[in-house]
Amino acid sequence: MNFYDLVSKRCSIRSFDYNKSIPEDVIDRILNAGRLAPSANNLQPWHFHVVRSPEMLEKIYPSYNRDWIRSAPCILVVTGDRNKAWVRRKDNYNSIETDLAIVMDHLILATTWEGLGSCWIAAFDPEIIRDALKLEQHEDVFAFTPLGFATPDAHLKTKERKSLDDITSFL
């Protein structure tokens, strides 16, 4: 699969085979793709939390009020330390959200490459996750994604995108 096939194939999966575990080497390759993501000034202000134990999953599930999330055998939570992110001197812009968005994209594309499903989740209760992971106040919960093998019916929805003409200006 080439890069353009990969980005075309990537889609949000909301139905997983809970009983099919993800091999360790696959998880390691996905995490390594995130590790290699660029960040402002190469500060890498992120941390990956791989949640797989039934006890920890039960603590994370309530943060996102959708039943389908319980089909995921693994949840990957990305957090970042705002105090360790690059800050632009001119206006104090903090790069944490940009850095974490890039790392999430790397993780999700690697997940697709590995034949797994994912779904970028941002609509969650961060305090539930913060408590479950016992995070410090300076650690931001940015996003999470379920990881797993998609069920056969998971790809039923067609991905719609605007045309290039609608989103591009050549000046």
N, C-alpha and C positions, 0 to 999 in steps of 0.2 A: 504494500500500500504506500503510495506517495503522500507527501504532506497535504496536498489539496484533497485527496480522497479522505484522509484522516479528518480534516476539518469539516468536510461535508458529511461524514458518517457520524460525527459526534452529535449526540442528542441527549435530552434529559430523560433518564429512565426512572420510572416510578413503580416498578414491579420487579422484585428480585427473588431468586431461589435461596431462601434463608439457609437451607440445609447443605448447600454447596459451598465449601470453604475455599478461600482464596489462598493459593500457594504462597509460602513465605518469600520465595524469590520474585514473585510478581509484585507483592507489596513493596519489597526492597527496591525494585526498578522504578516503581511509581514514585516512591519517596525520593529516590535519587534524582529523578527528573525535576522534582520540586526544589531539591537542594541546589541544582544547577541553574535555577532561575536567576535572572539579573535583579539587582536591587540598587537603589540610589546609593552611590559611593561604596557599593559592594558591602553594605553593613549587614545584610541578611537578618533582619530583625524578626524572624519568624520561628515558630515552633509547630511541629506536627504531632497531633495526638491521635493515635490509631486505637480506636475503641472497638474491641471485639468480644470482651467477656459479657455474658448475658447480664451480669449484675450492673456493669457500667453502661451497657446499652439501655437498660431500664431506667437509668438515671438521666440519660440524654434524650430518649424518645419524647418525654413530656415537653421539651423545649420547642417542639414543632408539632402542632396539633393536626396531624394528618395520619390516618390509619396506615397508609401504604408504607410509611417509614419503618414500620415494624418488620417489614419483609427483608430489610437490609441486614446482612450478617456482619457488616463492618461500617463504621462511620469514621470518617477522617475529618477532624476538627483542626482548622488552621487558626492559630493565635499569633499575635504580634506584640512586641514591646515598643510602645510609642516612644519611650525614653531612649531606645537604641536605634531609632530610625533617623535618617538624614533630615535636617531642617535647613531650609533656604534662609540665609541671613536677611535678605532684602525684605521679606514679608512674613517670616516665621512659618511658611508652609511646611507641614510635616508630611513626609512621603509614605507613611505607614500604609494607608489604604491602597496607594498605587503599587507599592512593593508586594502587598498581600494579594492584590488582584492578579498580578503577574504570576505569582507562585501558584495560586489556585488554578489559573489557566494551564500552566505546565502540568500540574497534577491531574487535571481532568482530561487533557489531551493524552497523557501517558496512560491513563485508565482506559480510554477508548482504544489506543494502540494495543493494549494487552487483552482486548476482547471483553472487557468488563463494562458495566454500566455505572453511571454517576448522575448526580443532579445537584447543581450548585444551589445551596440553600442559604438565603440571607434573612428570610422572614421567620426568625426564631426568637425565643426569649433568652437573651444572653446571660441573665442572672442564673437561670437553671443550669446552663452549661458551666458557667463560672464556678458555681457551687460544686457541681459534680466533679470537675477537674481540679478543684481547690486552687484556683488561680489567684495570683496577687492582683491588687488594684490596678497596677500599671500594665497588666497584660490584657489586651483587647481580644475578644472573641470576634473574629472577622467573618468567617463563613464556615460551613461544613458541607461535606458531600457524603451521601451513602455510597458504598462501594459493594459490588457484587455481580454475580452472573445474572443477566436479565432473563426473565421468564419469556417464553415464546410470544406472548401477547404484548410485550412491553413496547414494541416498535410500531404500534398501530397508528399513532398520530404522525401526520406529515409535517415536516419542518417548513414553515413559510418565512421568507425573508423579503425585504424590500429589494427592488432592482438597484443595480449600480447607478443608473441614471437618477434615481430618487435621492441618493445619498452622497453623490460625488459632484464636486465642482472643479473644473480645470481652469486655472487662472493664468 
